[in-house]
Amino acid sequence: MAWFTTTYIGKLIVSILVSMVPVIELRGGIPIAVALGLDPVEAMIACIIGNMLPIPFILIFLERFLIWMKNWGGIFSKAAIWLEERAEKKGKALERGLILGLIILVAIPLPGTGAWTGALVASVLKIPVKKSIPAIFVGVIIAALIVILVTYGVAALI
């Protein structure tokens, strides 16, 4: 297991995998990549790739998955309804300028925002995949820039 933290490829894989995790995303991946010794550009690229990898699958399959969860019943149905309500609530803030709003939602590096939330909102609001993927990608790049600046700014203070 030391291979993941001692080799260049291992560090990249860890950074990518951490950035794929919902809620953590690249907001956690970049500080980990930096702590592992990757330079800022390598950290950003690895974490952007990791953050974006699940997004097309979420956009394509989420609606079907939520329908399946509702049909399953019980806690699955409640979870699906909660996710849809959360996405609709976030989506109301985006109604005027959907694409710009989606970019901003993804770009803000705070809990409850990010690529996964952006994909959920885009799916529930039925924003076409051709429009939502570029918007989410731009938001992820902005978030990565913010997180790298904060990470290195904090590291410089220590």
PyMOL commands that place a pseudoatom at each C-alpha (Angstrom):
pseudoatom trace, name=CA, resn=MET, resi=1, chain=A, elem=C, hetatm=0, pos=[0.000, 0.000, 0.000]
pseudoatom trace, name=CA, resn=ALA, resi=2, chain=A, elem=C, hetatm=0, pos=[2.954, 2.346, 0.424]
pseudoatom trace, name=CA, resn=TRP, resi=3, chain=A, elem=C, hetatm=0, pos=[3.179, 2.320, -3.367]
pseudoatom trace, name=CA, resn=PHE, resi=4, chain=A, elem=C, hetatm=0, pos=[0.213, 4.745, -3.506]
pseudoatom trace, name=CA, resn=THR, resi=5, chain=A, elem=C, hetatm=0, pos=[2.035, 7.386, -1.498]
pseudoatom trace, name=CA, resn=THR, resi=6, chain=A, elem=C, hetatm=0, pos=[5.614, 6.835, -2.618]
pseudoatom trace, name=CA, resn=THR, resi=7, chain=A, elem=C, hetatm=0, pos=[5.384, 6.586, -6.407]
pseudoatom trace, name=CA, resn=TYR, resi=8, chain=A, elem=C, hetatm=0, pos=[4.400, 9.292, -8.846]
pseudoatom trace, name=CA, resn=ILE, resi=9, chain=A, elem=C, hetatm=0, pos=[1.709, 7.124, -10.487]
pseudoatom trace, name=CA, resn=GLY, resi=10, chain=A, elem=C, hetatm=0, pos=[0.371, 6.104, -7.080]
pseudoatom trace, name=CA, resn=LYS, resi=11, chain=A, elem=C, hetatm=0, pos=[0.074, 9.742, -6.012]
pseudoatom trace, name=CA, resn=LEU, resi=12, chain=A, elem=C, hetatm=0, pos=[-1.800, 10.554, -9.215]
pseudoatom trace, name=CA, resn=ILE, resi=13, chain=A, elem=C, hetatm=0, pos=[-4.158, 7.589, -8.712]
pseudoatom trace, name=CA, resn=VAL, resi=14, chain=A, elem=C, hetatm=0, pos=[-4.891, 8.594, -5.101]
pseudoatom trace, name=CA, resn=SER, resi=15, chain=A, elem=C, hetatm=0, pos=[-5.579, 12.179, -6.198]
pseudoatom trace, name=CA, resn=ILE, resi=16, chain=A, elem=C, hetatm=0, pos=[-7.904, 11.034, -8.986]
pseudoatom trace, name=CA, resn=LEU, resi=17, chain=A, elem=C, hetatm=0, pos=[-9.784, 8.560, -6.776]
pseudoatom trace, name=CA, resn=VAL, resi=18, chain=A, elem=C, hetatm=0, pos=[-10.285, 11.038, -3.928]
pseudoatom trace, name=CA, resn=SER, resi=19, chain=A, elem=C, hetatm=0, pos=[-11.576, 13.626, -6.415]
pseudoatom trace, name=CA, resn=MET, resi=20, chain=A, elem=C, hetatm=0, pos=[-14.165, 11.135, -7.711]
pseudoatom trace, name=CA, resn=VAL, resi=21, chain=A, elem=C, hetatm=0, pos=[-15.831, 10.807, -4.299]
pseudoatom trace, name=CA, resn=PRO, resi=22, chain=A, elem=C, hetatm=0, pos=[-19.070, 12.783, -3.892]
pseudoatom trace, name=CA, resn=VAL, resi=23, chain=A, elem=C, hetatm=0, pos=[-18.922, 15.665, -1.394]
pseudoatom trace, name=CA, resn=ILE, resi=24, chain=A, elem=C, hetatm=0, pos=[-15.098, 15.428, -1.167]
pseudoatom trace, name=CA, resn=GLU, resi=25, chain=A, elem=C, hetatm=0, pos=[-14.432, 15.908, -4.893]
pseudoatom trace, name=CA, resn=LEU, resi=26, chain=A, elem=C, hetatm=0, pos=[-11.429, 18.024, -5.859]
pseudoatom trace, name=CA, resn=ARG, resi=27, chain=A, elem=C, hetatm=0, pos=[-11.890, 20.171, -2.764]
pseudoatom trace, name=CA, resn=GLY, resi=28, chain=A, elem=C, hetatm=0, pos=[-10.328, 17.303, -0.864]
pseudoatom trace, name=CA, resn=GLY, resi=29, chain=A, elem=C, hetatm=0, pos=[-8.307, 15.864, -3.729]
pseudoatom trace, name=CA, resn=ILE, resi=30, chain=A, elem=C, hetatm=0, pos=[-6.141, 18.916, -4.321]
pseudoatom trace, name=CA, resn=PRO, resi=31, chain=A, elem=C, hetatm=0, pos=[-4.959, 19.306, -0.705]
pseudoatom trace, name=CA, resn=ILE, resi=32, chain=A, elem=C, hetatm=0, pos=[-4.193, 15.572, -0.632]
pseudoatom trace, name=CA, resn=ALA, resi=33, chain=A, elem=C, hetatm=0, pos=[-2.296, 15.808, -3.938]
pseudoatom trace, name=CA, resn=VAL, resi=34, chain=A, elem=C, hetatm=0, pos=[-0.302, 18.738, -2.572]
pseudoatom trace, name=CA, resn=ALA, resi=35, chain=A, elem=C, hetatm=0, pos=[0.384, 16.864, 0.681]
pseudoatom trace, name=CA, resn=LEU, resi=36, chain=A, elem=C, hetatm=0, pos=[1.631, 13.924, -1.394]
pseudoatom trace, name=CA, resn=GLY, resi=37, chain=A, elem=C, hetatm=0, pos=[4.099, 16.235, -3.119]
pseudoatom trace, name=CA, resn=LEU, resi=38, chain=A, elem=C, hetatm=0, pos=[2.535, 16.816, -6.531]
pseudoatom trace, name=CA, resn=ASP, resi=39, chain=A, elem=C, hetatm=0, pos=[3.169, 20.232, -8.001]
pseudoatom trace, name=CA, resn=PRO, resi=40, chain=A, elem=C, hetatm=0, pos=[0.165, 22.557, -8.437]
pseudoatom trace, name=CA, resn=VAL, resi=41, chain=A, elem=C, hetatm=0, pos=[-0.383, 21.878, -12.141]
pseudoatom trace, name=CA, resn=GLU, resi=42, chain=A, elem=C, hetatm=0, pos=[-0.159, 18.092, -11.718]
pseudoatom trace, name=CA, resn=ALA, resi=43, chain=A, elem=C, hetatm=0, pos=[-2.488, 18.256, -8.701]
pseudoatom trace, name=CA, resn=MET, resi=44, chain=A, elem=C, hetatm=0, pos=[-5.050, 20.330, -10.587]
pseudoatom trace, name=CA, resn=ILE, resi=45, chain=A, elem=C, hetatm=0, pos=[-5.000, 18.165, -13.716]
pseudoatom trace, name=CA, resn=ALA, resi=46, chain=A, elem=C, hetatm=0, pos=[-5.287, 14.887, -11.788]
pseudoatom trace, name=CA, resn=CYS, resi=47, chain=A, elem=C, hetatm=0, pos=[-8.086, 16.200, -9.587]
pseudoatom trace, name=CA, resn=ILE, resi=48, chain=A, elem=C, hetatm=0, pos=[-10.024, 17.777, -12.470]
pseudoatom trace, name=CA, resn=ILE, resi=49, chain=A, elem=C, hetatm=0, pos=[-9.868, 14.447, -14.321]
pseudoatom trace, name=CA, resn=GLY, resi=50, chain=A, elem=C, hetatm=0, pos=[-10.996, 12.578, -11.211]
pseudoatom trace, name=CA, resn=ASN, resi=51, chain=A, elem=C, hetatm=0, pos=[-13.800, 15.027, -10.509]
pseudoatom trace, name=CA, resn=MET, resi=52, chain=A, elem=C, hetatm=0, pos=[-15.093, 14.914, -14.102]
pseudoatom trace, name=CA, resn=LEU, resi=53, chain=A, elem=C, hetatm=0, pos=[-14.904, 11.130, -14.678]
pseudoatom trace, name=CA, resn=PRO, resi=54, chain=A, elem=C, hetatm=0, pos=[-18.243, 10.260, -13.019]
pseudoatom trace, name=CA, resn=ILE, resi=55, chain=A, elem=C, hetatm=0, pos=[-20.153, 13.266, -14.391]
pseudoatom trace, name=CA, resn=PRO, resi=56, chain=A, elem=C, hetatm=0, pos=[-21.224, 11.880, -17.820]
pseudoatom trace, name=CA, resn=PHE, resi=57, chain=A, elem=C, hetatm=0, pos=[-22.487, 8.710, -16.119]
pseudoatom trace, name=CA, resn=ILE, resi=58, chain=A, elem=C, hetatm=0, pos=[-24.450, 10.729, -13.559]
pseudoatom trace, name=CA, resn=LEU, resi=59, chain=A, elem=C, hetatm=0, pos=[-26.018, 12.868, -16.276]
pseudoatom trace, name=CA, resn=ILE, resi=60, chain=A, elem=C, hetatm=0, pos=[-26.925, 9.886, -18.434]
pseudoatom trace, name=CA, resn=PHE, resi=61, chain=A, elem=C, hetatm=0, pos=[-28.125, 7.413, -15.801]
pseudoatom trace, name=CA, resn=LEU, resi=62, chain=A, elem=C, hetatm=0, pos=[-29.307, 9.443, -12.802]
pseudoatom trace, name=CA, resn=GLU, resi=63, chain=A, elem=C, hetatm=0, pos=[-32.901, 9.893, -13.937]
pseudoatom trace, name=CA, resn=ARG, resi=64, chain=A, elem=C, hetatm=0, pos=[-33.308, 6.154, -14.554]
pseudoatom trace, name=CA, resn=PHE, resi=65, chain=A, elem=C, hetatm=0, pos=[-31.630, 5.371, -11.234]
pseudoatom trace, name=CA, resn=LEU, resi=66, chain=A, elem=C, hetatm=0, pos=[-33.954, 7.705, -9.304]
pseudoatom trace, name=CA, resn=ILE, resi=67, chain=A, elem=C, hetatm=0, pos=[-36.997, 6.099, -10.947]
pseudoatom trace, name=CA, resn=TRP, resi=68, chain=A, elem=C, hetatm=0, pos=[-35.668, 2.669, -9.965]
pseudoatom trace, name=CA, resn=MET, resi=69, chain=A, elem=C, hetatm=0, pos=[-35.111, 3.871, -6.381]
pseudoatom trace, name=CA, resn=LYS, resi=70, chain=A, elem=C, hetatm=0, pos=[-38.672, 5.234, -6.147]
pseudoatom trace, name=CA, resn=ASN, resi=71, chain=A, elem=C, hetatm=0, pos=[-40.094, 1.967, -7.458]
pseudoatom trace, name=CA, resn=TRP, resi=72, chain=A, elem=C, hetatm=0, pos=[-38.023, -0.003, -4.950]
pseudoatom trace, name=CA, resn=GLY, resi=73, chain=A, elem=C, hetatm=0, pos=[-39.816, 1.786, -2.123]
pseudoatom trace, name=CA, resn=GLY, resi=74, chain=A, elem=C, hetatm=0, pos=[-38.901, 2.348, 1.498]
pseudoatom trace, name=CA, resn=ILE, resi=75, chain=A, elem=C, hetatm=0, pos=[-35.692, 4.170, 2.296]
pseudoatom trace, name=CA, resn=PHE, resi=76, chain=A, elem=C, hetatm=0, pos=[-34.647, 4.097, -1.380]
pseudoatom trace, name=CA, resn=SER, resi=77, chain=A, elem=C, hetatm=0, pos=[-37.778, 5.962, -2.401]
pseudoatom trace, name=CA, resn=LYS, resi=78, chain=A, elem=C, hetatm=0, pos=[-37.293, 8.519, 0.378]
pseudoatom trace, name=CA, resn=ALA, resi=79, chain=A, elem=C, hetatm=0, pos=[-33.663, 9.040, -0.644]
pseudoatom trace, name=CA, resn=ALA, resi=80, chain=A, elem=C, hetatm=0, pos=[-34.644, 9.540, -4.305]
pseudoatom trace, name=CA, resn=ILE, resi=81, chain=A, elem=C, hetatm=0, pos=[-37.315, 12.057, -3.369]
pseudoatom trace, name=CA, resn=TRP, resi=82, chain=A, elem=C, hetatm=0, pos=[-34.849, 13.892, -1.082]
pseudoatom trace, name=CA, resn=LEU, resi=83, chain=A, elem=C, hetatm=0, pos=[-32.273, 14.072, -3.887]
pseudoatom trace, name=CA, resn=GLU, resi=84, chain=A, elem=C, hetatm=0, pos=[-34.822, 15.402, -6.367]
pseudoatom trace, name=CA, resn=GLU, resi=85, chain=A, elem=C, hetatm=0, pos=[-36.116, 17.999, -3.895]
pseudoatom trace, name=CA, resn=ARG, resi=86, chain=A, elem=C, hetatm=0, pos=[-32.566, 19.110, -3.109]
pseudoatom trace, name=CA, resn=ALA, resi=87, chain=A, elem=C, hetatm=0, pos=[-31.757, 19.437, -6.814]
pseudoatom trace, name=CA, resn=GLU, resi=88, chain=A, elem=C, hetatm=0, pos=[-34.960, 21.384, -7.485]
pseudoatom trace, name=CA, resn=LYS, resi=89, chain=A, elem=C, hetatm=0, pos=[-34.168, 23.723, -4.576]
pseudoatom trace, name=CA, resn=LYS, resi=90, chain=A, elem=C, hetatm=0, pos=[-30.644, 24.341, -5.899]
pseudoatom trace, name=CA, resn=GLY, resi=91, chain=A, elem=C, hetatm=0, pos=[-32.053, 24.619, -9.413]
pseudoatom trace, name=CA, resn=LYS, resi=92, chain=A, elem=C, hetatm=0, pos=[-34.445, 27.441, -8.494]
pseudoatom trace, name=CA, resn=ALA, resi=93, chain=A, elem=C, hetatm=0, pos=[-31.447, 29.694, -8.012]
pseudoatom trace, name=CA, resn=LEU, resi=94, chain=A, elem=C, hetatm=0, pos=[-30.353, 28.813, -11.538]
pseudoatom trace, name=CA, resn=GLU, resi=95, chain=A, elem=C, hetatm=0, pos=[-33.624, 29.396, -13.381]
pseudoatom trace, name=CA, resn=ARG, resi=96, chain=A, elem=C, hetatm=0, pos=[-32.708, 32.706, -15.024]
pseudoatom trace, name=CA, resn=GLY, resi=97, chain=A, elem=C, hetatm=0, pos=[-29.336, 31.805, -16.467]
pseudoatom trace, name=CA, resn=LEU, resi=98, chain=A, elem=C, hetatm=0, pos=[-29.216, 28.032, -16.298]
pseudoatom trace, name=CA, resn=ILE, resi=99, chain=A, elem=C, hetatm=0, pos=[-25.760, 27.526, -17.764]
pseudoatom trace, name=CA, resn=LEU, resi=100, chain=A, elem=C, hetatm=0, pos=[-24.098, 30.418, -15.918]
pseudoatom trace, name=CA, resn=GLY, resi=101, chain=A, elem=C, hetatm=0, pos=[-25.862, 29.364, -12.730]
pseudoatom trace, name=CA, resn=LEU, resi=102, chain=A, elem=C, hetatm=0, pos=[-24.666, 25.789, -13.187]
pseudoatom trace, name=CA, resn=ILE, resi=103, chain=A, elem=C, hetatm=0, pos=[-21.080, 27.004, -13.645]
pseudoatom trace, name=CA, resn=ILE, resi=104, chain=A, elem=C, hetatm=0, pos=[-21.310, 29.091, -10.457]
pseudoatom trace, name=CA, resn=LEU, resi=105, chain=A, elem=C, hetatm=0, pos=[-22.924, 26.265, -8.476]
pseudoatom trace, name=CA, resn=VAL, resi=106, chain=A, elem=C, hetatm=0, pos=[-20.094, 23.926, -9.417]
pseudoatom trace, name=CA, resn=ALA, resi=107, chain=A, elem=C, hetatm=0, pos=[-17.346, 26.549, -9.005]
pseudoatom trace, name=CA, resn=ILE, resi=108, chain=A, elem=C, hetatm=0, pos=[-18.131, 27.536, -5.417]
pseudoatom trace, name=CA, resn=PRO, resi=109, chain=A, elem=C, hetatm=0, pos=[-15.880, 25.319, -3.270]
pseudoatom trace, name=CA, resn=LEU, resi=110, chain=A, elem=C, hetatm=0, pos=[-18.302, 24.841, -0.382]
pseudoatom trace, name=CA, resn=PRO, resi=111, chain=A, elem=C, hetatm=0, pos=[-20.167, 21.810, 0.968]
pseudoatom trace, name=CA, resn=GLY, resi=112, chain=A, elem=C, hetatm=0, pos=[-23.311, 21.074, -1.031]
pseudoatom trace, name=CA, resn=THR, resi=113, chain=A, elem=C, hetatm=0, pos=[-21.846, 22.406, -4.267]
pseudoatom trace, name=CA, resn=GLY, resi=114, chain=A, elem=C, hetatm=0, pos=[-19.552, 20.862, -6.840]
pseudoatom trace, name=CA, resn=ALA, resi=115, chain=A, elem=C, hetatm=0, pos=[-19.663, 18.675, -9.918]
pseudoatom trace, name=CA, resn=TRP, resi=116, chain=A, elem=C, hetatm=0, pos=[-21.842, 15.951, -8.378]
pseudoatom trace, name=CA, resn=THR, resi=117, chain=A, elem=C, hetatm=0, pos=[-24.437, 18.480, -7.212]
pseudoatom trace, name=CA, resn=GLY, resi=118, chain=A, elem=C, hetatm=0, pos=[-24.205, 20.265, -10.561]
pseudoatom trace, name=CA, resn=ALA, resi=119, chain=A, elem=C, hetatm=0, pos=[-24.826, 16.995, -12.401]
pseudoatom trace, name=CA, resn=LEU, resi=120, chain=A, elem=C, hetatm=0, pos=[-27.775, 16.211, -10.122]
pseudoatom trace, name=CA, resn=VAL, resi=121, chain=A, elem=C, hetatm=0, pos=[-29.280, 19.655, -10.732]
pseudoatom trace, name=CA, resn=ALA, resi=122, chain=A, elem=C, hetatm=0, pos=[-28.652, 19.455, -14.487]
pseudoatom trace, name=CA, resn=SER, resi=123, chain=A, elem=C, hetatm=0, pos=[-30.271, 16.025, -14.627]
pseudoatom trace, name=CA, resn=VAL, resi=124, chain=A, elem=C, hetatm=0, pos=[-33.364, 17.020, -12.639]
pseudoatom trace, name=CA, resn=LEU, resi=125, chain=A, elem=C, hetatm=0, pos=[-33.752, 20.270, -14.626]
pseudoatom trace, name=CA, resn=LYS, resi=126, chain=A, elem=C, hetatm=0, pos=[-33.237, 18.285, -17.833]
pseudoatom trace, name=CA, resn=ILE, resi=127, chain=A, elem=C, hetatm=0, pos=[-30.410, 20.492, -19.093]
pseudoatom trace, name=CA, resn=PRO, resi=128, chain=A, elem=C, hetatm=0, pos=[-29.062, 18.713, -22.186]
pseudoatom trace, name=CA, resn=VAL, resi=129, chain=A, elem=C, hetatm=0, pos=[-25.846, 16.752, -21.645]
pseudoatom trace, name=CA, resn=LYS, resi=130, chain=A, elem=C, hetatm=0, pos=[-24.182, 18.703, -24.484]
pseudoatom trace, name=CA, resn=LYS, resi=131, chain=A, elem=C, hetatm=0, pos=[-24.679, 21.904, -22.480]
pseudoatom trace, name=CA, resn=SER, resi=132, chain=A, elem=C, hetatm=0, pos=[-24.276, 20.611, -18.944]
pseudoatom trace, name=CA, resn=ILE, resi=133, chain=A, elem=C, hetatm=0, pos=[-20.915, 18.823, -19.340]
pseudoatom trace, name=CA, resn=PRO, resi=134, chain=A, elem=C, hetatm=0, pos=[-19.074, 21.940, -20.614]
pseudoatom trace, name=CA, resn=ALA, resi=135, chain=A, elem=C, hetatm=0, pos=[-20.707, 24.088, -17.906]
pseudoatom trace, name=CA, resn=ILE, resi=136, chain=A, elem=C, hetatm=0, pos=[-19.756, 21.621, -15.174]
pseudoatom trace, name=CA, resn=PHE, resi=137, chain=A, elem=C, hetatm=0, pos=[-16.228, 21.376, -16.608]
pseudoatom trace, name=CA, resn=VAL, resi=138, chain=A, elem=C, hetatm=0, pos=[-15.778, 25.162, -16.511]
pseudoatom trace, name=CA, resn=GLY, resi=139, chain=A, elem=C, hetatm=0, pos=[-17.088, 25.202, -12.934]
pseudoatom trace, name=CA, resn=VAL, resi=140, chain=A, elem=C, hetatm=0, pos=[-14.665, 22.433, -11.952]
pseudoatom trace, name=CA, resn=ILE, resi=141, chain=A, elem=C, hetatm=0, pos=[-11.730, 24.361, -13.431]
pseudoatom trace, name=CA, resn=ILE, resi=142, chain=A, elem=C, hetatm=0, pos=[-12.724, 27.506, -11.517]
pseudoatom trace, name=CA, resn=ALA, resi=143, chain=A, elem=C, hetatm=0, pos=[-13.129, 25.485, -8.308]
pseudoatom trace, name=CA, resn=ALA, resi=144, chain=A, elem=C, hetatm=0, pos=[-9.714, 23.882, -8.870]
pseudoatom trace, name=CA, resn=LEU, resi=145, chain=A, elem=C, hetatm=0, pos=[-8.097, 27.288, -9.266]
pseudoatom trace, name=CA, resn=ILE, resi=146, chain=A, elem=C, hetatm=0, pos=[-9.741, 28.546, -6.076]
pseudoatom trace, name=CA, resn=VAL, resi=147, chain=A, elem=C, hetatm=0, pos=[-8.782, 25.443, -4.103]
pseudoatom trace, name=CA, resn=ILE, resi=148, chain=A, elem=C, hetatm=0, pos=[-5.181, 25.453, -5.353]
pseudoatom trace, name=CA, resn=LEU, resi=149, chain=A, elem=C, hetatm=0, pos=[-4.825, 29.134, -4.428]
pseudoatom trace, name=CA, resn=VAL, resi=150, chain=A, elem=C, hetatm=0, pos=[-6.265, 28.507, -0.961]
pseudoatom trace, name=CA, resn=THR, resi=151, chain=A, elem=C, hetatm=0, pos=[-4.176, 25.346, -0.489]
pseudoatom trace, name=CA, resn=TYR, resi=152, chain=A, elem=C, hetatm=0, pos=[-0.920, 27.009, -1.429]
pseudoatom trace, name=CA, resn=GLY, resi=153, chain=A, elem=C, hetatm=0, pos=[-1.851, 30.184, 0.412]
pseudoatom trace, name=CA, resn=VAL, resi=154, chain=A, elem=C, hetatm=0, pos=[-2.427, 28.221, 3.614]
pseudoatom trace, name=CA, resn=ALA, resi=155, chain=A, elem=C, hetatm=0, pos=[0.714, 26.141, 3.009]
pseudoatom trace, name=CA, resn=ALA, resi=156, chain=A, elem=C, hetatm=0, pos=[2.744, 29.339, 2.642]
pseudoatom trace, name=CA, resn=LEU, resi=157, chain=A, elem=C, hetatm=0, pos=[1.486, 30.554, 6.008]
pseudoatom trace, name=CA, resn=ILE, resi=158, chain=A, elem=C, hetatm=0, pos=[2.602, 27.400, 7.802]
for i in range(1, 158): cmd.bond("trace and resi %d" % i, "trace and resi %d" % (i + 1))
show_as sticks, trace
zoom trace
